[in-house]
């Protein structure tokens, strides 16, 4: 296969196969049934030494998450996000992530309504901020039409008939986490059933609220019990429960004893419960297929480039491989999927794959792996397949070079989408690939920028022009008010580009008022709603990386073969050499000099032939 990105393997830490339940911890549940059992479950969830970590404070929730919600990619820890596949390294902090209450905290008045519920790790998770904002305080449900959001993990939109409790929109998690959410929700409903649930805030969409204990509605019980059964407790959940016990001194009994749910809410309600023989044993789904030789851009997410016909090969450690191509139905495959040669440079294919096997008598599917193949026309310059080095000195800034913009902490790259009346920002395109300090691959949606000289009389040195990866211009950055910018086809806002040895770069716009002199606008990264736009406050710093050549390109001489009667054409660095009287044109038909050319495709017309050459 031609021009494929190097893949990264996903590995997970070792977990205990069974929960580490202290002797006698659940003895008070033995033989109880009905309301007595539920109250006993509540009591065991809140022991005398129960304590919750401070929400979003030093030594609080995020410190706890380092124990409860972390996994590894190639030996590097990342936050374990059940809402998206986004990669954010623990070592870089948690910009672009929120602390998400799986049960919306507005339903009971948040911190003021019940501090314990607000800070309880059992239903708190690190979450991609964008997904969290879209989820808001919507109820759980089954989505019929994901009209509002679908990132391949979380779906938000119109509920299936009978789900949603009257809400026009619901949130549906990925299949592999439905059981996790079900057991967390039922824990909260049991543990905090007697708090002041607020109908006007949306709690009545999932709960029957009256005097005394709030009860989950029948459709909620049916859905959560179904989810708990279809997504059994696995090693991740058992490990998380054990780690929370070390921090809060309590456990989620619906994880330790999965069948207990049916005695409190399901078909066994009214029957006496016994812990004997009910301990959870991890039932793990098969591993997600790994796309060999491709670049991992997010968890279970790969990009690849192709032109000639090729095979996409999957490593499937266990089970059968099922693949959907471009939205079609899933079909069983061996270990590879054949892809015909591309017919145009704009062509794409999206492959979705999962493994399926029998685990402990259940047919279980892995997480879904998504592979996006982008056609790479060898005659078109595409900066996705290029190298970029950090800018640490003003001398690296020039009007004849190209750059990409990354957020400092999470190293996510700015995209070119947005800059409209409804989206006054540019997108966060996420993960880039590094080799040391050099960026070696960028997503196809990443923006490439150029700093052109500002008009005469402007108080800044440059204006910033934004392109896509194939150097199609998208517009000039025109700053508006705080948190507002646009892409303009003819004019941009003057700015100064100030590099620092630390690697951060200030892209500071010229002031238009005294207030802006004191607090100038600059391009920054919004940490809570991951995006790039204008700010006059301290959001996330950005880093500038400069184009340093194309991957696989070696300095030296490349030539176009010529027969004895043809004029030789030689490409050396940024220069094209041909015979006397030859003419060189860019792809817009403009005649150009053969010296100091920008990277791209050129047509060389000699006395006896015309050839197309690439300057890298």
MINUBA-369824 format. One record per residue (C-alpha): x negated, y, z negated. Coordinates in steps of 0.5 Angstrom, whole numbers, padded with zeros to 4 digits, always signed. Layout:
XYZ ...
***
This chain:
+0000+0000+0000 -0003+0007+0002 -0003+0013-0003 +0000+0010-0009 -0002+0013-0016 -0005+0009-0021 +0000+0006-0026 +0000+0006-0034 +0002+0000-0038 +0006+0001-0044 +0005-0002-0050 +0008-0003-0057 +0006-0003-0064 +0007-0010-0068 +0013-0010-0072 +0015-0015-0077 +0020-0020-0074 +0025-0020-0080 +0027-0014-0085 +0022-0013-0091 +0028-0013-0096 +0026-0013-0104 +0029-0019-0108 +0036-0017-0110 +0037-0011-0107 +0044-0013-0104 +0046-0018-0110 +0052-0013-0111 +0055-0014-0105 +0056-0022-0106 +0063-0024-0106 +0066-0017-0105 +0071-0016-0100 +0076-0010-0097 +0075-0003-0100 +0071-0006-0106 +0066-0009-0101 +0066-0002-0097 +0064+0002-0104 +0059-0003-0106 +0056-0002-0099 +0056+0006-0100 +0053+0005-0107 +0047+0001-0105 +0046+0006-0099 +0045+0011-0105 +0041+0008-0110 +0039+0013-0116 +0032+0015-0113 +0035+0016-0106 +0032+0022-0103 +0032+0026-0096 +0026+0029-0093 +0026+0037-0092 +0029+0038-0085 +0024+0041-0080 +0019+0043-0086 +0012+0041-0087 +0011+0034-0090 +0019+0033-0088 +0022+0030-0082 +0017+0031-0077 +0012+0027-0082 +0017+0022-0083 +0018+0021-0075 +0011+0019-0075 +0012+0013-0079 +0019+0012-0076 +0019+0014-0069 +0013+0013-0065 +0010+0008-0060 +0004+0008-0056 +0002+0008-0048 -0005+0006-0047 -0007+0007-0054 -0004+0014-0055 +0002+0015-0059 +0008+0018-0056 +0015+0020-0060 +0020+0015-0059 +0026+0018-0056 +0032+0015-0055 +0035+0020-0051 +0031+0021-0045 +0024+0018-0042 +0020+0024-0043 +0013+0023-0045 +0011+0028-0051 +0004+0026-0054 +0005+0026-0062 -0002+0029-0062 +0000+0035-0058 +0006+0037-0063 +0013+0036-0061 +0015+0042-0057 +0020+0041-0052 +0023+0036-0057 +0029+0037-0063 +0031+0034-0069 +0037+0031-0067 +0043+0029-0071 +0046+0023-0068 +0053+0024-0071 +0054+0032-0070 +0052+0036-0077 +0057+0041-0075 +0063+0036-0076 +0062+0037-0084 +0059+0044-0084 +0051+0042-0083 +0047+0044-0089 +0052+0048-0093 +0057+0042-0092 +0053+0036-0095 +0045+0037-0095 +0044+0029-0096 +0048+0028-0089 +0044+0033-0086 +0037+0031-0088 +0038+0023-0088 +0033+0020-0083 +0038+0014-0082 +0042+0018-0076 +0036+0023-0075 +0032+0022-0068 +0026+0026-0064 +0030+0028-0058 +0029+0031-0051 +0031+0038-0053 +0034+0039-0046 +0039+0033-0047 +0040+0035-0054 +0043+0042-0052 +0047+0038-0047 +0050+0033-0052 +0051+0039-0057 +0057+0036-0062 +0061+0032-0057 +0063+0025-0059 +0061+0018-0057 +0064+0015-0052 +0064+0011-0045 +0063+0016-0039 +0067+0015-0033 +0064+0021-0029 +0057+0024-0031 +0059+0030-0028 +0055+0034-0034 +0049+0030-0035 +0045+0024-0033 +0038+0023-0034 +0037+0016-0033 +0038+0015-0041 +0044+0019-0043 +0050+0020-0039 +0055+0026-0041 +0062+0027-0038 +0069+0025-0037 +0071+0019-0042 +0074+0013-0039 +0081+0013-0041 +0082+0011-0048 +0075+0014-0050 +0073+0020-0053 +0079+0022-0058 +0082+0027-0054 +0075+0031-0052 +0074+0032-0044 +0067+0030-0045 +0063+0025-0049 +0056+0022-0050 +0054+0015-0048 +0047+0013-0050 +0043+0008-0046 +0045+0000-0046 +0039-0002-0050 +0040+0003-0055 +0048+0003-0056 +0047-0002-0062 +0042+0003-0065 +0047+0008-0065 +0053+0004-0067 +0050+0002-0073 +0047+0009-0075 +0054+0012-0074 +0058+0006-0078 +0052+0008-0084 +0054+0015-0084 +0062+0014-0084 +0061+0009-0090 +0056+0013-0094 +0059+0020-0093 +0066+0018-0091 +0068+0022-0097 +0065+0029-0095 +0069+0035-0092 +0070+0033-0085 +0072+0039-0081 +0077+0037-0076 +0077+0044-0073 +0069+0042-0071 +0071+0036-0067 +0070+0031-0073 +0078+0029-0072 +0076+0026-0065 +0073+0020-0068 +0075+0020-0075 +0082+0020-0078 +0081+0025-0083 +0086+0026-0089 +0085+0026-0097 +0080+0021-0099 +0076+0017-0095 +0075+0019-0087 +0076+0013-0083 +0074+0012-0076 +0079+0011-0071 +0081+0004-0068 +0078+0006-0061 +0072+0008-0065 +0071+0002-0069 +0073-0003-0063 +0067+0001-0059 +0062+0001-0064 +0063-0006-0066 +0062-0008-0058 +0056-0004-0058 +0053-0007-0064 +0054-0014-0061 +0052-0013-0054 +0045-0009-0057 +0043-0014-0063 +0038-0011-0068 +0031-0012-0065 +0024-0011-0068 +0024-0003-0067 +0030-0002-0071 +0028-0007-0077 +0021-0003-0077 +0025+0003-0077 +0029+0001-0083 +0023-0001-0087 +0019+0005-0086 +0025+0009-0088 +0026+0005-0094 +0019+0007-0096 +0021+0015-0095 +0028+0015-0098 +0028+0009-0102 +0035+0006-0098 +0036+0002-0093 +0042+0001-0087 +0045-0005-0089 +0048-0006-0082 +0041-0007-0080 +0039-0012-0085 +0046-0016-0084 +0049-0014-0078 +0055-0019-0079 +0057-0014-0085 +0060-0009-0080 +0065-0014-0079 +0067-0015-0086 +0067-0008-0087 +0071-0006-0080 +0072-0012-0076 +0075-0018-0076 +0073-0021-0082 +0075-0015-0086 +0079-0018-0092 +0074-0024-0093 +0069-0025-0098 +0062-0023-0096 +0056-0027-0097 +0048-0025-0096 +0046-0032-0095 +0044-0034-0088 +0046-0027-0085 +0039-0024-0085 +0037-0020-0079 +0032-0024-0074 +0030-0019-0069 +0033-0021-0062 +0028-0017-0057 +0030-0015-0050 +0026-0017-0044 +0020-0012-0043 +0022-0007-0037 +0019-0009-0030 +0012-0005-0029 +0011-0002-0022 +0004-0004-0020 -0001+0001-0018 +0004+0007-0018 +0003+0013-0023 +0008+0013-0029 +0011+0020-0030 +0015+0018-0036 +0017+0012-0040 +0019+0006-0035 +0019+0012-0029 +0014+0011-0023 +0012+0016-0017 +0009+0013-0011 +0007+0015-0004 +0008+0011+0002 +0008+0012+0010 +0007+0005+0013 +0011-0001+0011 +0009-0003+0004 +0011-0008-0001 +0013-0005-0008 +0010-0010-0013 +0013-0011-0020 +0010-0014-0026 +0016-0018-0030 +0013-0022-0036 +0020-0025-0037 +0026-0026-0034 +0029-0025-0027 +0028-0019-0023 +0034-0015-0021 +0033-0009-0016 +0038-0003-0013 +0035+0001-0007 +0038+0008-0006 +0044+0007-0011 +0046+0000-0008 +0048-0006-0012 +0043-0010-0016 +0040-0016-0012 +0036-0021-0015 +0028-0021-0012 +0022-0025-0013 +0017-0020-0015 +0016-0015-0010 +0021-0011-0005 +0019-0009+0002 +0020-0002+0004 +0020+0000+0012 +0015+0005+0015 +0017+0012+0013 +0021+0016+0019 +0020+0023+0017 +0016+0027+0011 +0022+0028+0008 +0024+0021+0007 +0025+0018+0000 +0027+0012-0004 +0029+0011-0011 +0029+0004-0013 +0032+0002-0020 +0030-0005-0023 +0031-0009-0029 +0029-0016-0032 +0034-0021-0035 +0034-0027-0039 +0037-0031-0044 +0035-0029-0051 +0038-0033-0057 +0043-0035-0053 +0045-0028-0050 +0044-0026-0043 +0040-0019-0044 +0037-0014-0040 +0031-0010-0040 +0031-0002-0040 +0032+0000-0033 +0025+0002-0029 +0026+0007-0024 +0021+0008-0018 +0021+0014-0013 +0018+0013-0007 +0016+0020-0003 +0014+0020+0004 +0007+0023+0005 +0006+0025+0012 -0001+0025+0014 -0001+0031+0018 +0002+0035+0013 -0002+0038+0007 +0001+0036+0000 -0002+0038-0006 +0002+0033-0010 -0005+0029-0009 -0010+0034-0011 -0015+0036-0016 -0014+0042-0021 -0019+0044-0026 -0017+0049-0032 -0018+0056-0032 -0023+0059-0037 -0026+0065-0034 -0023+0071-0031 -0028+0070-0025 -0024+0064-0023 -0018+0068-0021 -0018+0070-0014 -0012+0072-0009 -0015+0066-0004 -0014+0060-0009 -0008+0056-0011 -0006+0054-0018 -0001+0050-0023 +0002+0053-0029 +0002+0048-0035 +0005+0049-0042 -0001+0049-0047 +0002+0043-0052 +0005+0038-0048 +0002+0039-0042 +0008+0039-0038 +0008+0043-0031 +0012+0048-0028 +0017+0047-0023 +0020+0051-0017 +0027+0050-0018 +0031+0056-0022 +0030+0063-0021 +0037+0064-0019 +0043+0068-0022 +0045+0062-0026 +0038+0059-0028 +0034+0065-0030 +0028+0061-0031 +0023+0056-0027 +0024+0048-0029 +0020+0044-0033 +0017+0038-0029 +0014+0034-0034 +0008+0030-0034 +0002+0031-0030 -0004+0026-0029 -0011+0027-0032 -0017+0025-0031 -0021+0028-0037 -0020+0035-0036 -0018+0035-0029 -0011+0034-0027 -0011+0029-0021 -0003+0028-0020 +0003+0033-0020 +0010+0031-0020 +0013+0033-0013 +0018+0038-0016 +0012+0042-0019 +0010+0049-0017 +0004+0051-0014 +0003+0059-0015 -0002+0064-0011 -0004+0071-0014 -0003+0076-0009 -0006+0083-0009 -0001+0088-0012 +0002+0094-0008 -0002+0100-0008 -0001+0104-0014 +0002+0098-0019 -0001+0098-0026 -0002+0090-0025 -0007+0087-0021 -0003+0081-0018 +0004+0079-0016 +0005+0072-0017 +0008+0068-0011 +0011+0061-0012 +0011+0055-0007 +0013+0048-0007 +0008+0042-0007 +0008+0042+0001 +0007+0050+0001 +0014+0052+0003 +0015+0059+0000 +0020+0059-0005 +0019+0067-0007 +0016+0072-0011 +0017+0072-0019 +0021+0078-0021 +0021+0079-0028 +0028+0081-0031 +0030+0082-0038 +0027+0078-0044 +0029+0070-0042 +0031+0073-0035 +0027+0072-0028 +0028+0071-0021 +0025+0069-0015 +0025+0074-0009 +0023+0073-0002 +0020+0080-0001 +0018+0083-0008 +0015+0081-0014 +0013+0084-0021 +0006+0086-0022 +0002+0083-0027 -0005+0082-0030 -0008+0075-0031 -0012+0074-0037 -0016+0068-0038 -0019+0065-0044 -0025+0060-0046 -0019+0056-0050 -0016+0055-0044 -0010+0059-0045 -0008+0064-0040 -0004+0070-0041 +0001+0072-0035 +0003+0079-0037 +0007+0083-0033 +0006+0091-0033 +0010+0095-0038 +0016+0099-0036 +0018+0102-0042 +0014+0104-0049 +0017+0098-0052 +0014+0094-0047 +0008+0097-0048 +0008+0094-0056 +0011+0088-0054 +0010+0086-0047 +0013+0081-0043 +0009+0075-0040 +0010+0068-0037 +0011+0063-0043 +0014+0056-0044 +0021+0055-0048 +0019+0050-0054 +0027+0048-0055 +0030+0049-0048 +0024+0047-0044 +0023+0052-0039 +0018+0057-0036 +0021+0065-0036 +0019+0072-0039 +0019+0073-0046 +0016+0078-0051 +0016+0074-0057 +0011+0068-0058 +0014+0062-0055 +0009+0057-0052 +0003+0059-0049 +0001+0057-0042 -0005+0054-0038 -0007+0056-0031 -0011+0050-0027 -0014+0052-0020 -0014+0048-0014 -0021+0044-0013 -0020+0039-0007 -0016+0033-0005 -0016+0026-0008 -0021+0022-0004 -0024+0028-0001 -0032+0028-0001 -0036+0034+0001 -0040+0034+0007 -0038+0033+0015 -0032+0030+0018 -0032+0030+0025 -0026+0028+0031 -0029+0023+0035 -0030+0025+0042 -0032+0021+0049 -0038+0024+0053 -0034+0029+0057 -0030+0032+0051 -0032+0038+0047 -0034+0035+0039 -0030+0038+0034 -0033+0038+0027 -0029+0040+0020 -0035+0042+0015 -0032+0044+0008 -0027+0050+0010 -0030+0051+0017 -0028+0048+0024 -0033+0048+0029 -0032+0047+0036 -0035+0049+0043 -0036+0056+0046 -0029+0059+0048 -0025+0054+0043 -0019+0057+0040 -0016+0055+0033 -0009+0056+0031 -0005+0055+0025 +0002+0051+0025 +0006+0057+0026 +0002+0059+0032 -0002+0064+0030 -0010+0064+0032 -0015+0064+0026 -0022+0064+0025 -0025+0058+0024 -0029+0060+0018 -0026+0060+0011 -0020+0057+0012 -0014+0055+0007 -0013+0048+0006 -0008+0045+0012 -0007+0043+0019 -0010+0047+0025 -0010+0046+0032 -0016+0046+0036 -0016+0048+0043 -0022+0046+0047 -0024+0047+0054 -0022+0040+0056 -0017+0038+0050 -0013+0040+0044 -0013+0036+0037 -0010+0037+0030 -0015+0037+0024 -0014+0038+0017 -0018+0042+0012 -0018+0040+0005 
***
